[in-house]
Amino acid sequence: MPVTSAHPRRTRTLASVAALAVAALLASGCAKAGTAGSDAAAGGGKDSAPVEVGLVYSKTGPLAAYGKQYVEGFQAGLDYATKGTGKAGGRTIKVTERDDAGDASKAVAAGKDLIGKGTKIIAGSTDSGVALQMAPLAAQNKVLYIDGPAATDAVTGINGYTFRSGRQSYQDTLTAAAMLGDAKGKKVTVLAQDSTFGQANVSAVKAVLGGEGAKVSSVLAPPSATDLTPFARQVKSAGPDLVFVAWAGATAPALWTALDQQGVLSSSTVTTGLAGTASYPVFGSGGAKITFLAHYFAGAAGTDAEKAMIESVEKAGGTPDLFTPDGFTAAQMVVRAVEAGADDVDAMVKSLEGWTFEGVKGEQKIRAEDHAMLQPMFQAKLTGSGETAVPELIKTLPMGDVTPPVQPQAG
């Protein structure tokens, strides 16, 4: 049965962080979802010019499937947060989509064009490398930027104008750590792509499990690699107690086939993030051998916001998936910000800092110090195999159990 509990695990390095999170939570009010878009909201009154919001994301490219989930979630979240009006603070929210195709230069060009036309809110970024280029652009031009599925830890605290609507890699690692028990003396190998996302996961595993005494090594494959057998062999030869896999994109089927064929799934404990529904058949019978850390899967949370999101997305012909909540949360944040002052970016920023709200995954909080998105995480397993594989919730970890360290804000 699914279990929701406050996990007893606490690392010494994160004890002070947890205390800060609790203190910040007590110091701020808790606003329920649905208050956004209300007549009593700040800035309400007569209608005027639309508020321009730019969504710069991977509509095409290697992460297009994730981009689609994000946009569907954003549309559902905007409808939910504005109570179907499409307005906040008496202003119509006009959304303009731009495709970056996972290319940072295209994203920056799109961002500059939108800013030049008066856009003060930009959201999106499916790719971590793109997010790291968009964040400085936002700070330079003093516009509100809300990162999407891009999970690199480096976005947290990067500057005062940048927020995130999804989780970060450190939260994935803490979810894995919570299920592994005592890490002291164990050998851990991180298998990832040699990319911003992959390197961020290596750093996070070293910080968390390495900090608890585990011996952490890594095997990094070029993102362009299609023959992944040599990398699976490297993992097997290292003889790890735990294999932490951080992988994204179209080569995932080849990776899991290689790991199974080389006996990695049978010889070591393997954990990885539960990706989108399209990935479930990829694991085959090997899926039963994997313990999954999960950012989200449909039905995991059981909240009112989740039910509303699922209903809205399905009504529009879509399917709720891994990053649908990131778009939904971004829309909640946009509405909150617009209500605080559609033409005053500093007021928008202030309204989001420390905001606690009910999101798709449950209670979430934007940490004021570095704009980290604190949120619950999930542990899951796959039942069935191939086309019949479905996720099953094992445990929900509340946001206090998966709180990343505070990052001093860079600017």
C-alpha positions as CSV (number, residue, x, y, z in Angstrom):
1,M,0.0,0.0,0.0
2,P,1.1,3.5,-0.6
3,V,2.6,5.1,2.5
4,T,2.9,8.8,3.3
5,S,5.3,9.5,6.1
6,A,8.0,11.8,7.4
7,H,11.1,9.9,6.7
8,P,13.4,9.7,9.7
9,R,16.6,9.9,7.7
10,R,18.5,13.2,8.2
11,T,22.1,13.7,7.2
12,R,24.3,15.8,9.4
13,T,25.1,18.1,6.5
14,L,21.5,18.9,6.0
15,A,20.3,19.3,9.6
16,S,20.8,23.1,9.6
17,V,19.0,23.3,6.2
18,A,16.0,21.5,7.6
19,A,15.9,23.9,10.5
20,L,16.0,26.9,8.2
21,A,13.2,25.4,6.1
22,V,11.0,24.9,9.1
23,A,11.7,28.4,10.4
24,A,10.9,29.9,7.0
25,L,7.7,27.9,6.8
26,L,6.5,29.1,10.2
27,A,7.4,32.7,9.3
28,S,5.3,32.8,6.1
29,G,1.6,32.4,5.4
30,C,0.2,29.4,3.6
31,A,-1.9,30.5,0.6
32,K,-4.3,27.9,-0.9
33,A,-4.4,27.3,-4.6
34,G,-7.5,28.9,-6.0
35,T,-6.9,32.2,-4.2
36,A,-5.0,33.1,-7.4
37,G,-7.4,34.8,-9.8
38,S,-9.8,35.9,-7.1
39,D,-11.5,39.3,-7.1
40,A,-9.7,40.2,-3.8
41,A,-6.3,39.6,-5.3
42,A,-3.8,42.5,-5.3
43,G,-3.9,44.6,-8.4
44,G,-7.6,43.7,-9.1
45,G,-9.8,46.2,-10.8
46,K,-10.5,47.4,-14.3
47,D,-9.2,45.5,-17.3
48,S,-6.4,47.0,-19.3
49,A,-3.6,45.9,-21.6
50,P,-2.9,42.1,-21.6
51,V,0.0,40.8,-19.6
52,E,2.5,39.3,-22.1
53,V,4.0,35.9,-20.9
54,G,6.6,34.1,-23.1
55,L,7.0,30.3,-23.0
56,V,10.4,29.4,-24.4
57,Y,10.7,25.6,-24.4
58,S,11.5,22.5,-26.5
59,K,8.6,22.3,-28.8
60,T,10.9,20.3,-31.1
61,G,14.2,18.7,-30.6
62,P,15.4,15.8,-28.4
63,L,13.3,16.8,-25.4
64,A,10.1,17.7,-27.3
65,A,8.1,15.1,-25.5
66,Y,8.9,16.8,-22.2
67,G,8.1,20.2,-23.7
68,K,4.7,19.0,-24.7
69,Q,4.0,17.8,-21.2
70,Y,5.1,21.2,-19.8
71,V,2.8,23.2,-22.1
72,E,-0.2,21.0,-21.5
73,G,0.3,21.5,-17.8
74,F,0.7,25.2,-18.2
75,Q,-2.5,25.5,-20.0
76,A,-4.3,23.4,-17.4
77,G,-2.7,25.4,-14.5
78,L,-3.6,28.8,-16.0
79,D,-7.3,27.7,-16.3
80,Y,-7.2,26.4,-12.7
81,A,-5.4,29.4,-11.1
82,T,-7.6,32.0,-12.9
83,K,-10.8,30.0,-12.4
84,G,-11.3,29.7,-16.1
85,T,-11.1,33.4,-16.8
86,G,-7.6,33.6,-18.2
87,K,-7.2,36.8,-16.1
88,A,-5.2,37.8,-13.0
89,G,-5.5,41.1,-11.3
90,G,-8.1,42.2,-13.9
91,R,-5.6,41.7,-16.7
92,T,-5.8,39.1,-19.5
93,I,-2.8,36.8,-19.6
94,K,-1.6,36.5,-23.2
95,V,0.8,33.6,-23.8
96,T,3.3,33.5,-26.7
97,E,5.1,30.3,-27.3
98,R,8.6,30.1,-28.8
99,D,10.5,26.9,-29.8
100,D,14.1,26.7,-28.7
101,A,14.6,23.1,-30.0
102,G,16.9,22.5,-27.0
103,D,19.4,25.0,-28.4
104,A,20.6,27.7,-25.9
105,S,21.4,30.2,-28.7
106,K,17.8,29.9,-30.1
107,A,16.4,30.3,-26.6
108,V,18.4,33.4,-25.9
109,A,17.4,34.9,-29.3
110,A,13.8,34.2,-28.6
111,G,14.1,35.6,-25.1
112,K,15.7,38.8,-26.3
113,D,12.9,39.3,-28.9
114,L,10.2,38.8,-26.4
115,I,11.8,41.2,-23.9
116,G,12.3,43.7,-26.7
117,K,8.5,43.6,-27.3
118,G,7.8,44.3,-23.6
119,T,7.5,40.8,-22.1
120,K,8.3,40.9,-18.4
121,I,7.6,37.2,-17.7
122,I,9.4,34.3,-19.4
123,A,8.9,30.6,-18.5
124,G,10.0,27.3,-19.9
125,S,13.4,25.8,-20.4
126,T,13.2,22.1,-20.9
127,D,16.9,21.7,-21.2
128,S,19.3,22.5,-18.3
129,G,22.0,24.0,-20.6
130,V,19.3,26.4,-22.0
131,A,18.2,27.3,-18.5
132,L,21.7,28.4,-17.5
133,Q,21.8,30.8,-20.5
134,M,18.3,32.2,-19.9
135,A,18.8,33.0,-16.2
136,P,21.5,35.6,-16.8
137,L,19.4,37.1,-19.6
138,A,16.6,37.6,-17.2
139,A,18.8,39.2,-14.6
140,Q,20.4,41.6,-17.1
141,N,17.0,42.7,-18.3
142,K,15.2,42.6,-15.0
143,V,12.4,40.3,-16.1
144,L,10.9,37.4,-14.2
145,Y,12.1,34.0,-15.4
146,I,10.6,30.7,-14.3
147,D,12.6,27.6,-15.2
148,G,10.6,24.6,-16.3
149,P,11.6,20.9,-16.3
150,A,15.4,21.8,-16.5
151,A,16.7,20.2,-13.3
152,T,20.3,21.4,-12.9
153,D,21.0,22.5,-9.4
154,A,22.9,25.5,-10.7
155,V,19.7,27.3,-11.5
156,T,18.9,27.5,-7.7
157,G,20.2,30.8,-6.3
158,I,21.7,31.9,-9.7
159,N,20.1,35.4,-9.4
160,G,17.2,37.2,-7.9
161,Y,15.0,37.1,-11.0
162,T,15.2,33.4,-11.6
163,F,12.8,30.8,-10.1
164,R,12.0,27.2,-10.9
165,S,8.6,25.4,-11.2
166,G,10.0,21.9,-11.1
167,R,12.4,19.9,-8.9
168,Q,16.2,19.9,-9.0
169,S,18.7,17.1,-9.2
170,Y,19.6,17.3,-5.5
171,Q,16.0,16.4,-4.7
172,D,16.3,13.3,-6.9
173,T,19.4,12.3,-5.0
174,L,17.9,12.9,-1.6
175,T,14.9,10.7,-2.7
176,A,17.4,7.9,-3.6
177,A,19.4,8.4,-0.4
178,A,16.2,8.0,1.7
179,M,15.7,4.5,0.3
180,L,19.3,3.2,0.5
181,G,20.0,3.0,4.2
182,D,23.5,3.4,5.6
183,A,25.8,4.5,2.7
184,K,29.1,4.3,4.7
185,G,31.7,2.3,2.8
186,K,29.4,1.4,-0.1
187,K,30.5,1.8,-3.7
188,V,28.2,4.0,-5.8
189,T,28.6,4.5,-9.5
190,V,26.7,7.2,-11.3
191,L,25.9,6.4,-14.9
192,A,24.9,9.5,-16.9
193,Q,25.4,11.5,-20.1
194,D,28.3,13.9,-20.2
195,S,26.0,17.0,-20.2
196,T,24.9,19.7,-17.8
197,F,22.2,17.5,-16.5
198,G,24.4,14.4,-16.1
199,Q,27.2,16.3,-14.4
200,A,24.8,17.9,-12.0
201,N,23.6,14.5,-10.9
202,V,27.2,13.3,-10.3
203,S,27.8,16.4,-8.2
204,A,24.6,15.8,-6.2
205,V,25.4,12.1,-5.5
206,K,28.9,13.0,-4.4
207,A,27.5,15.7,-2.1
208,V,24.8,13.5,-0.5
209,L,26.1,9.9,-0.5
210,G,29.7,10.8,-0.7
211,G,29.1,13.0,2.3
212,E,27.8,10.0,4.2
213,G,30.9,7.9,3.5
214,A,30.1,6.2,0.2
215,K,32.8,5.9,-2.5
216,V,31.3,7.6,-5.5
217,S,32.6,7.2,-9.1
218,S,31.0,8.0,-12.4
219,V,30.7,6.7,-15.9
220,L,29.8,9.4,-18.4
221,A,28.8,8.8,-22.0
222,P,28.7,11.4,-24.7
223,P,25.1,12.6,-25.4
224,S,25.5,11.5,-29.0
225,A,26.6,8.0,-28.2
226,T,24.2,5.3,-29.6
227,D,26.2,2.1,-28.7
228,L,26.0,2.1,-24.9
229,T,27.3,-1.4,-24.3
230,P,30.9,-0.2,-23.5
231,F,29.5,2.1,-20.8
232,A,27.4,-0.7,-19.3
233,R,30.5,-2.9,-19.1
234,Q,32.4,-0.1,-17.3
235,V,29.7,0.0,-14.7
236,K,29.7,-3.8,-14.3
237,S,33.5,-3.9,-13.9
238,A,33.4,-1.3,-11.1
239,G,31.4,-3.8,-9.0
240,P,29.2,-1.1,-7.3
241,D,26.7,-1.7,-4.5
242,L,24.5,0.9,-6.1
243,V,24.1,2.2,-9.6
244,F,22.5,5.6,-9.9
245,V,21.4,6.2,-13.4
246,A,20.6,9.7,-14.6
247,W,19.6,9.6,-18.3
248,A,17.4,11.7,-20.6
249,G,16.4,11.5,-24.3
250,A,15.9,9.0,-27.1
251,T,18.8,6.7,-26.3
252,A,17.2,5.4,-23.0
253,P,15.9,2.1,-24.6
254,A,19.4,1.3,-25.8
255,L,20.9,2.1,-22.3
256,W,18.5,-0.2,-20.4
257,T,18.9,-3.0,-22.9
258,A,22.7,-2.8,-22.5
259,L,22.5,-2.7,-18.7
260,D,20.3,-5.8,-18.7
261,Q,22.4,-7.7,-21.2
262,Q,25.6,-7.0,-19.3
263,G,24.0,-8.2,-16.0
264,V,24.2,-4.9,-14.2
265,L,20.5,-5.1,-13.2
266,S,21.1,-8.4,-11.6
267,S,24.5,-7.8,-9.9
268,S,23.8,-4.4,-8.3
269,T,21.1,-2.3,-6.8
270,V,20.0,0.0,-9.5
271,T,18.0,3.2,-8.9
272,T,16.9,5.8,-11.4
273,G,14.3,8.5,-11.9
274,L,11.0,7.3,-13.2
275,A,10.6,9.0,-16.6
276,G,7.5,9.5,-18.7
277,T,4.9,6.9,-19.5
278,A,6.5,6.3,-22.9
279,S,9.6,4.9,-21.1
280,Y,7.8,2.3,-19.1
281,P,8.0,-0.5,-21.7
282,V,11.7,0.2,-22.2
283,F,12.6,-1.6,-19.0
284,G,11.0,-4.9,-20.0
285,S,11.2,-7.5,-17.3
286,G,14.1,-5.6,-15.9
287,G,11.8,-2.9,-14.6
288,A,10.9,-5.1,-11.6
289,K,14.6,-5.1,-10.6
290,I,14.7,-1.3,-10.3
291,T,13.8,1.0,-7.4
292,F,12.5,4.2,-8.8
293,L,12.7,7.7,-7.4
294,A,9.9,9.7,-8.9
295,H,9.3,13.4,-9.5
296,Y,5.8,12.6,-10.5
297,F,3.5,10.1,-12.2
298,A,-0.2,10.5,-12.8
299,G,-2.2,9.6,-9.7
300,A,0.8,9.8,-7.3
301,A,-0.4,12.7,-5.3
302,G,-4.2,12.5,-5.0
303,T,-4.6,16.2,-4.5
304,D,-7.4,18.4,-5.7
305,A,-5.0,20.3,-7.9
306,E,-3.8,17.0,-9.4
307,K,-7.4,15.9,-10.1
308,A,-8.1,19.2,-11.8
309,M,-4.9,19.0,-13.9
310,I,-5.6,15.5,-15.0
311,E,-9.2,16.3,-16.0
312,S,-8.2,19.4,-17.9
313,V,-5.3,17.8,-19.8
314,E,-7.3,14.7,-20.7
315,K,-10.3,16.9,-21.8
316,A,-7.9,18.7,-24.2
317,G,-6.8,15.4,-25.6
318,G,-3.5,15.1,-23.7
319,T,-2.0,12.7,-21.2
320,P,-0.7,13.8,-17.8
321,D,2.9,12.8,-17.4
322,L,6.2,13.4,-15.7
323,F,6.6,17.1,-16.4
324,T,2.9,18.1,-16.6
325,P,3.0,19.5,-13.0
326,D,6.0,21.7,-13.8
327,G,3.9,23.6,-16.3
328,F,0.9,23.7,-14.0
329,T,3.0,25.1,-11.2
330,A,4.5,27.7,-13.5
331,A,1.1,28.9,-14.4
332,Q,0.2,29.2,-10.7
333,M,3.3,31.2,-10.2
334,V,2.6,33.5,-13.1
335,V,-0.9,34.2,-11.8
336,R,0.5,34.9,-8.3
337,A,3.1,37.3,-9.8
338,V,0.7,39.2,-12.1
339,E,-1.7,39.8,-9.2
340,A,1.2,41.3,-7.2
341,G,1.9,43.8,-10.0
342,A,1.8,43.0,-13.7
343,D,4.1,45.9,-14.6
344,D,6.4,45.7,-11.5
345,V,8.9,42.9,-11.7
346,D,10.3,43.5,-8.3
347,A,6.8,43.2,-6.8
348,M,6.4,39.9,-8.7
349,V,9.6,38.6,-7.3
350,K,8.7,39.6,-3.8
351,S,5.3,37.9,-4.1
352,L,6.9,34.6,-5.0
353,E,9.6,34.5,-2.4
354,G,8.5,32.4,0.6
355,W,5.2,31.6,-1.0
356,T,3.6,28.4,0.3
357,F,0.8,26.9,-1.8
358,E,-1.1,23.8,-2.7
359,G,0.2,22.4,-5.9
360,V,-0.3,19.2,-7.9
361,K,2.1,17.3,-5.7
362,G,0.8,18.7,-2.4
363,E,2.2,21.5,-0.3
364,Q,5.0,23.3,-2.0
365,K,7.1,26.3,-1.0
366,I,9.4,28.7,-2.9
367,R,12.3,29.2,-0.5
368,A,13.0,32.9,-0.2
369,E,16.8,32.6,0.2
370,D,17.5,31.0,-3.2
371,H,14.2,30.4,-4.9
372,A,14.4,26.6,-4.6
373,M,11.1,24.9,-5.2
374,L,10.5,22.7,-2.1
375,Q,8.1,19.9,-2.8
376,P,7.2,16.3,-2.0
377,M,8.9,13.5,-3.9
378,F,7.9,9.9,-4.5
379,Q,9.3,6.4,-4.4
380,A,7.8,3.9,-6.9
381,K,8.0,0.5,-8.6
382,L,6.8,-0.8,-11.9
383,T,4.4,-3.6,-12.0
384,G,3.8,-5.6,-15.2
385,S,6.2,-5.3,-18.1
386,G,6.3,-4.0,-21.7
387,E,3.1,-2.3,-22.7
388,T,1.3,-3.3,-19.4
389,A,3.9,-1.7,-17.1
390,V,2.4,0.8,-14.7
391,P,3.9,2.7,-11.7
392,E,2.8,1.9,-8.2
393,L,3.4,4.3,-5.3
394,I,5.6,3.0,-2.5
395,K,6.0,6.1,-0.4
396,T,5.6,9.9,-0.5
397,L,8.4,11.9,1.0
398,P,7.2,15.3,2.3
399,M,9.2,18.3,1.1
400,G,11.0,18.6,4.5
401,D,12.7,15.3,3.9
402,V,14.0,16.2,0.5
403,T,15.2,19.8,1.1
404,P,18.3,20.7,-0.8
405,P,20.9,22.9,0.9
406,V,20.5,26.7,0.7
407,Q,22.6,28.2,-2.1
408,P,23.8,31.8,-1.5
409,Q,22.1,33.9,-4.2
410,A,24.7,34.9,-6.8
411,G,23.1,38.1,-7.9
